[in-house]
């Protein structure tokens, strides 16, 4: 990813509430389980995934509009400041 992406800010997520926004990377600070996330750009009916394990230090890139954790701590990097 370009340095500019990381200049857009981030959201620290460590609870089980839904977090919405325009995110481009989910990085695990501690082992986490993504309860659900909506991914932009996939065909209708398949734009969410559930119960995805993410080991500490791992990340997933994509266009995420919603992220909910079951456990753990992640940083969700914003794709824009808006």
C-alpha positions as CSV (number, residue, x, y, z in Angstrom):
1,X,0.0,0.0,0.0
2,X,1.1,3.5,-0.6
3,X,2.2,5.7,2.3
4,X,-0.7,8.1,1.5
5,X,-3.2,5.4,2.5
6,X,-1.9,5.4,6.1
7,X,-2.1,9.2,6.2
8,X,-5.9,9.0,6.0
9,X,-6.2,7.9,9.6
10,X,-7.5,4.8,11.3
11,X,-9.9,3.4,13.8
12,X,-8.9,1.2,16.7
13,X,-11.5,-1.5,17.2
14,X,-11.5,-3.6,20.4
15,X,-15.2,-4.1,21.0
16,X,-18.1,-6.1,19.5
17,X,-20.0,-3.1,18.1
18,X,-20.4,-2.5,14.4
19,X,-18.0,0.1,13.0
20,X,-18.9,1.7,9.7
21,X,-16.8,3.8,7.4
22,X,-14.6,3.5,4.3
23,X,-11.8,1.2,5.4
24,X,-9.0,-0.2,3.2
25,X,-7.1,-2.5,5.6
26,X,-7.8,-4.4,8.7
27,X,-4.6,-5.1,10.8
28,X,-4.7,-7.3,13.8
29,X,-2.9,-5.9,16.9
30,X,-3.8,-9.1,18.8
31,X,-5.3,-12.3,17.5
32,X,-8.9,-11.4,16.4
33,X,-12.0,-12.9,15.0
34,X,-14.0,-10.8,12.5
35,X,-17.6,-11.6,13.3
36,X,-18.7,-9.9,10.1
37,X,-17.5,-7.4,7.6
38,X,-19.1,-6.0,4.5
39,X,-16.8,-5.8,1.5
40,X,-17.5,-3.4,-1.4
41,X,-17.2,-4.5,-5.0
42,X,-18.4,-8.1,-4.6
43,X,-21.5,-9.4,-6.2
44,X,-24.9,-9.1,-4.4
45,X,-25.4,-11.7,-1.7
46,X,-21.7,-12.3,-1.3
47,X,-20.4,-9.0,0.0
48,X,-20.1,-10.1,3.6
49,X,-17.9,-12.7,5.4
50,X,-18.3,-14.1,8.9
51,X,-16.1,-15.7,11.6
52,X,-12.8,-14.9,9.9
53,X,-9.8,-15.5,12.2
54,X,-7.0,-13.0,11.9
55,X,-3.7,-13.8,13.7
56,X,-1.8,-11.0,15.4
57,X,0.3,-9.1,12.9
58,X,-1.8,-10.3,9.9
59,X,-3.9,-8.0,7.7
60,X,-6.6,-8.1,5.1
61,X,-6.8,-5.5,2.3
62,X,-10.1,-4.6,0.6
63,X,-12.9,-2.0,0.6
64,X,-14.7,-2.5,3.8
65,X,-17.9,-0.5,4.7
66,X,-18.6,-2.3,8.0
67,X,-16.5,-4.3,10.5
68,X,-17.7,-6.1,13.6
69,X,-15.3,-8.2,15.8
70,X,-16.2,-11.2,17.9
71,X,-12.9,-10.9,19.8
72,X,-9.4,-9.3,19.6
73,X,-8.1,-5.9,18.6
74,X,-7.6,-4.5,15.2
75,X,-6.8,-1.2,13.5
76,X,-9.0,-0.4,10.5
77,X,-7.2,2.0,8.2
78,X,-9.5,4.6,6.5
79,X,-9.5,4.9,2.8
80,X,-10.5,8.6,3.1
81,X,-11.0,11.1,5.8
82,X,-14.7,11.5,5.0
